[in-house]
Amino acid sequence: MDQRKKKILKALVNSYIESAEPVGSRTIAKKYDLGLSSATIRNELADLEDMGYIEQIHTSSGRKPSSLGYRMYVDELITLEDLSKEEREFIRNNFLNEAINEVESILKVSANILSKLTNMTAIIKPPIIPKGKVKLIQILAIDDGKVLVVCVTDMGVVKNKILSFDKNLEIKALENINKVLNTYLKDVELSQIDKNLISFMKFHMKEESELLAPILNVIIDTLKENERENENLFVDGVTNILNYPEYSNIERAKKFLQLINEKDALESMISNDDLNIKIGDENEISDAKELSVITSKYSLKGISGNIGLIGPTRINYGKVISVLKIITNELTEMLKTLE
């Protein structure tokens, strides 16, 4: 494709992304300073259609990009957009204003920011990580006979629970319980909490050993939740698709919403590449042939997780890619604070 055709294709894609209306030669000639007449542009559009880069919906209508046209645009013609000051502040404020101290919180906030800034459906897949280990256990007296049990895993899952006992715990007793728990359970996986380990802890907790069982239940629940986190997909902005005129058709919108509810399909659509863009027919799943799927990956303790953005093929690729790159970097940096 020569440079003139590329300029015309870029103008057509930009115009179609902005208006959602088929684009004609007159529109391109008036809107973009290409130094070409409407007749010349019309001839070039005919060639681009023959080459498969654009499509004409009706004989008398203008043209729109095909999947191949979008691919050429993304690979060679796109101009990445800088985020505005307001958008950068929105990202920063959303991360800072949330009480983010665990992996789940960070992933949820990231998905929400992505969906709002791109007007697409955001999907974040946690890393496939080894089974969680206990990182810290803290027992704190809060009231008569009541203690707060805090358990943190090495992957940032935090569980808090208030337990009630028949007696008040002295400071020395709490210190001993904390010491025993952190001595014997630090870096321990769920499968390693067996009868022998429990017996050792009971022996060292002495007269407070009867308190071990309810405290252990909190710890075990935390480790189990850590494992469940690996199976979750964090999804936000599912109904954003309804904002696009292409999906004003109820059946088409319903088809998209059904796809988003299929976990296996979503996982298969999310690539593990640093940046991957699949447009229209490039998607293997038949129900995604009219969609664009843009994916990236982030890191947690050296293990990668994945981010996906799903929407119609008519999206502002320059803006979406810029947002995705920034959030991917921010997400990775935020997760480092938990390591």
Buried (B, 14 or more C-beta within 10 A) or exposed (E): BEEBBBBBBBBBBBBBBEBEEBBBBEBBBEBBEBEBEBEBBBBBBBBBBEBEBBBBEEEEEBBBBBBBBBBBBBEEBBEEBEBEEEBEEBBEEBBEEEEBEBBBBBBBBBBBBBBBBBBBBBBBBBBEBEBBBBBBBBBBBEEEEBBBBBBBBBBBBBBEBEBEBEEEBEEEBBEBBBEBBBEBBEEBBBEBBEEEBBEEBBEBBEEBBEBBEBBBEBBEEBBBBBBEBBEBBBBBBBEBBEEBEBBEEEEBBEBBBEBBEEBEBBEEBBBEEEEBBBBBBBBEBEBBBBBBBBBBBBBBBEEBBBBBBBBBBBBBBBBBBBBBBBBBEBBBEBBEEBE
